[in-house]
């Protein structure tokens, strides 16, 4: 999301001409009213009345105030996030990023929110009533339809995993698609990807979660601790070879193996052991959120 915000800032003009944005949490962006609201909360948590009084606090006091806000566990996670309008971000962020002429590759993983929810108390205690409550918070007018669609698209998954699938769309995937749509309308070059390789670690509960694509993108599977996240299967190297090759190609000359995103075919590249170009993956879920 920081990368997309940099595209929206006039202060970055001329500093880059190609962009690869991985799982941007676009829902974190704030308008000034929301920024002021959270700034006031931070001051109260820090026990001061004005910004300049923060300078007298210790780092431990500042971190304690930060922790107090984060503990509220709001769905947007926008406590400290890019905010518009302002000197660095004068326009609405997604709209400004959509108009940026740089070539953009943007994508998400299949199961983003499992990183945050797989081991949560909510997942352990999920039942039908709690699941309906979560869906009512996301799609209040279409709870039954949404649950049915997600069960259809995620067969065999638990109630908690169905909720996390919807949260993935709410926080990451559908917002990335909206950005790609805006860029397609603006005529700015855009390619979308979908990373679907699922980690076998922890019995497979992480799936294709947020950040799972990082060691594949940078091809550093041999770094300490990575196996705890990805497992140690031989197929990892196959996926890393394919993802890193596309990143290097894009960095070298701006080319990737798949077609640009448009509003008719909605071509999207699926990164997995076997890669493929897909036309409009999961269109019924896209339509659910778009409407």
C-alpha angles and dihedrals in degrees: 000000000000089000092053090048090053088055088055095052121091087207088073095054111140095006098104140011102188129050134190112189118189118203098330112203092217092170089074093072112110136202119225094263092057090043091054090048093054093041089057090050091052092051090051091049089050092049097238135112104215139036095244090059089066088072090070094055125097122243089252090056092049092049090049090054090048091050090052091058095044090050089065085073097208116185095239097054087210100141093119108017144128109292133196145241101036142111093283097036109031096162135051102285103231093043092050092046090050090058095048111114096218118113108256132202111188131171149144139216122255097245105028098156097052087082088064101032111031094090099029124121088242091060092050093050099037116140134159095275093050091045090054090050091054092049091047088058092053106032105012097172096047107039099135094043092047095049090049093050094048092048088052094049095042104041115183094019123128123249089257092052091049089054091048090050090057091045088052090057093043096050104030126359104047092044090053089050090051089053091050090049092052091049091049089054091047092049094238114146113259138167124190129207136186119205109208106163106125124216117234091206118122091015093305097293092130094059112175093336134174112295094011088115094057099086089045094049092052094033093229100133089139094065117115113273097014093108090060087061102037106023118232103269121146091238090071092076091051091055093044092051091054098044096044091047091058092047091050092047091050092047092048103048108348095257129131132178097252141063126270118264115262135168095250108048097015090204112204129180117229114211112206138113085296113034124206143167111248128196110228102333114217096358095177092060090047090051091047092058095037092058 
